[in-house]
Amino acid sequence: MRQFVLKVHQLCNLACDHCYVYEHADQTWRDRPAIMSAEVVRQTATRIAEHAARRQLSAVGVVLHGGEPLLLGATRLREVLTILHRSIGATTALDVRLQTNAIRLTEPMAELLLEFGVRVGVSLDGDEAANDRHRRYRNGASSHDRTLRGLALLRSDRYRPAYAGILCTIDARNDPIAVYEALLAEEPPRIDLLLPHATWDNPPEAPHADWLIRLYRRWLADGRPVPIRLFDSLRATAAGRPSATEAVGIDRGDVAVVESDGSWEQPDSMKTTFHGAAATGLTVFTASADELLAAPAMRVRQSGLAGLSATCRACPVVRQCGGGLFAHRFSSATGFDNPSVYCADLKGLIAAMNSETPVAWTGQPGLPESVFDDLASGGGGSDAVARLAAAQESITRALLVAVADAPEGRTAAAAWELLSELDRRAPEAVRRVLTHPFVRVWAVRVLSGAGGTDRLADLAAAVAVLARADVEVAVRPRDGGVHLPTLGTLSLANGVTSVNGAHDHVLTPTVTIARDDLTVRLEDADPYRDCHGWPAVGGLTPAQVRDWERVLGPAWQTVTRDAPGYAAGVAAGLTTITPLVPDAETLRSATSRQAFGATGVAWSPDPRALAILLVHEFQHTKLGALLDLVDLVEPDATDLLRVGWRPDARPAESALQGTYAHLAVADMWRARAERGEPGTAEHYARYRGWIAEAVIALGTSDALTEPGRRFVDRLAATIEKLPV
C-alpha cells in the first residue's frame, strides 16, 4: 500500500446528486461518526508507519477526504496533520493531499495547509452551468462562485505551492470544450477527468467516448498545456509504463481507505456497487496494513491481468485500459467478472488516441522499452534478467494465491496463513523459497488438478528453517523426510510430523557449485523437478557430484570467453541445474516454461559442449519469461514456418524460440571460428544460415504482434552484424 485515504469528516456542506458516498448503493456512512477522532488518527498513522517500515517504502501518500475535510476546522485539522507528520514522517517521506470543494478554503486555512506542505485538489465540473448540474447546496443554490473563490486563493503566488489540481466528474450533456476551457482558466497544475460512477445494474445514461475524444483533440491542438491524468495514463500504458490511476491499466491497486471509525476499506468507488461493498471486516485497531493486503477483497485488487474477465483478457487493448475501474465492472448477476460498463467508451477513446498519437512501444507496463530492446537483441544483461525474475516472482505469488483460494487449497489453510505471516516477518526468506524454480511448477500442477496442496507446508517449513523462525509447521513426511525448496531434504525421526525453524535439523543439502560469478544448485531431489520432458537423475552419487564440479568450472570459463554478451544474463538468472539421465547418442538438455532459472542438462565430460547447452537453454528461459509479459505472437496465429534445424514446419512461437536460442549458439561458434579452431567455421555458417532464414520467415508471416515485429526486427539487426 502506497496511498491511504482518510475519511476525516463524514459529512459534506454540498448535496451533489452524483456523489457515490451519499447517493449510491452503499449507505454505511449513516452509521459512522461524523468526525475521525484523534485516537483513530493516531492508530491509523501507526499502522501506516509500520507498513512503510516493514516494506521499506521510500514514501507514502495520505489523502484527507470526506465528506468535506475542511469541515474539521483549523484546530482539528492541525491536530490531524501534527499526528501524521510525527508518526509517519519519522519513518518515511510523507505526501499529504486534501480533496475539497474549496467552499471553506480561507486564507487562515490555506496558511495552515501551506505550513504542513499539504497539496489541495478541488472538485469542479466546469463552468457554472456544468458545475450546477450536480454540485449544489441542499437548498438547490449554486456552489460555483464559492468554489471559484477558493481556487483564486490557490492560484495566488502565496498559495500556489499548495495547489494540486482539479477533479472534474464528466457529464456528457455538458459541452466538452466549454468544460475544458473553464477548467483551464483556473490554471490547475493537473486536471483529473472522472467518468461518473456506474455499474451494469445502473449503466450510464449516455455514451462518453465522443465527449472525451473531442476534449482530447482540443488538448492536443493546444500543445497539452496541463497534464490530464486519464489521457496521460492511457499514453503511459500504451508505452508500457505504469498508469497513474486505478481507472485504467493493470497495475496492482495500492490504495486503502480508513473510514472515520477506523474501518479499513477498499477504494471509495466501491460504494457505487452495493451496500457494504467497500468493507473488509478489518479496522486499524484489529489489523495491520499488511493484514489488510492479505484480505480476499484486496488480493483480488492486486491480481492484475489474472483478475480480469475472460472478455477483457482476450481484448487487444487490455494492457491499456486494464478492464477499467474495478467498481465499474459490477453486476448483481456476475459480480465483478465483467468488462467495464464503460468498455465501449474506453475502447473508442483508446483507438482514437492510438491513431492520433501512436507510440512505438506497446509492451508490458513495468518492462521498460530499453529492457525489451536489450532482450530482443539476443542478449540481455543482468538488469534485464533481474526484471524478468521479478516478474516471475509476481506470477508465482499470484499462482500461490490461486492455490490457496481453490477448494483443494483450503485443506492447507494453516500452512498458507503461516506462510503469509512469515512473509511479513521474514520477507527475504520467503523470496528465496518462492523463487525456487519448481515452486511454480508445483502450483501450476495443483491448479490443473495434478498436484497436492501439502507442498504449501513444505514451503512454510523451508522459510521457517531459513529464517530460524520459532514456529511449528505441520508437514507430511515422504520416505522419512521433507524436501525444502532451496535447502534440500530434511530427515525426520519416525512419528515426527512437524518442523520448528528455530531447532537444529538433519539436512541433506542441495549441492551448490560456485564458479567465479556463477552459482547454481544441482537439484536432484525436488519432487517437481521432472518438468523438462526428459527423465531426471534420482539422487546424485558423490562421484557424480565430483564429475559436475570438475566440468562446470571449465564450462563456465568457456561461456565467458565464447559468449561474453550472454554470460552476465546467465549468471544473473541461472540458479538451478537438474541433472538429466544421459543419452548414449546425443547431448540432452531442456527447459520448462514454468521453471524460470532452471535448466535440465545431462552431464557431459566436454566442457565446451556443456557451455553451449547452458547458453542455448537459458535463451529459452529468457524468452519464455518475456512471453509471460508480452504477446509476441498473435494468440490465434496458425502459421507454420519452415526452419533449418527441424524437418517439420513449426508454429510461429516455436520458430521464434528456436531462432532466439540458435542465435546465441551461432555467436559462440563465430567466436571459436575467429580463433581458427578446426571445424568450427562450418558450424558457424550452418547456424548463421538457419537463423537468418528463420528471421525472414517470421518477419514475412502474419503471426507476429506489434511488439513481436519489433522483437524480430532487432533480432534481424543483430544477425546482420554477424560476419558472413
Sequence and secondary structure as in RCSB ss.txt:
>XXXX:A:sequence
MRQFVLKVHQLCNLACDHCYVYEHADQTWRDRPAIMSAEVVRQTATRIAEHAARRQLSAVGVVLHGGEPLLLGAT
RLREVLTILHRSIGATTALDVRLQTNAIRLTEPMAELLLEFGVRVGVSLDGDEAANDRHRRYRNGASSHDRTLRG
LALLRSDRYRPAYAGILCTIDARNDPIAVYEALLAEEPPRIDLLLPHATWDNPPEAPHADWLIRLYRRWLADGRP
VPIRLFDSLRATAAGRPSATEAVGIDRGDVAVVESDGSWEQPDSMKTTFHGAAATGLTVFTASADELLAAPAMRV
RQSGLAGLSATCRACPVVRQCGGGLFAHRFSSATGFDNPSVYCADLKGLIAAMNSETPVAWTGQPGLPESVFDDL
ASGGGGSDAVARLAAAQESITRALLVAVADAPEGRTAAAAWELLSELDRRAPEAVRRVLTHPFVRVWAVRVLSGA
GGTDRLADLAAAVAVLARADVEVAVRPRDGGVHLPTLGTLSLANGVTSVNGAHDHVLTPTVTIARDDLTVRLEDA
DPYRDCHGWPAVGGLTPAQVRDWERVLGPAWQTVTRDAPGYAAGVAAGLTTITPLVPDAETLRSATSRQAFGATG
VAWSPDPRALAILLVHEFQHTKLGALLDLVDLVEPDATDLLRVGWRPDARPAESALQGTYAHLAVADMWRARAER
GEPGTAEHYARYRGWIAEAVIALGTSDALTEPGRRFVDRLAATIEKLPV
>XXXX:A:secstr
  EEEEE B   S   TT TTTSSS  GGGGS SB  HHHHHHHHHHHHHHHHHTT SEEEEEEESS GGGGHHH
HHHHHHHHHHHHTTTTSEEEEEEEE STT  HHHHHHHHHTT EEEEE  SSHHHHTTT B TTS B HHHHHHH
HHHHHSTTTGGGEEEEEEE  TTS HHHHHHHHHHT  S EEEE     SSS  SS  HHHHHHHHHHHHHTT  
S BHHHHHHHHHHTT   SSTTSS     EEEE TTSEEE  GGGGGTSTTTTEEEEETTT  HHHHHHSHHHHH
HT GGGGS HHHHT TTHHHHTTS GGGG BTTTBT S  TTHHHHHHHHHHHHHHS  S  S TTS HHHHHHH
HTT   HHHHHHHHHHHHHHHHHHHHHHHHSGGGGGGHHHHHHHHHHHHH HHHHHHHHTSHHHHHHHHHHHTT 
S TTHHHHHHHHHHHHHT   EEE   BTTEEEETTTEEEE  TT  EEETTS  EEEE EEEEETTEEEEE SS
 TT   SSS B SS  HHHHHHHHHHHHHHHHHHHHH HHHHHHHHHH  EEEEE   SSS  EE  TT TTEEE
EE  S HHHHHHHHHHHHHHHHHHHHHTTS  B TT   EE  TT SS EEHHHHHHHHHHHHHHHHHHHHHHHT
T TTHHHHHHHHHHHHHHHHHHHHTSS B HHHHHHHHHHHHHHHHS  
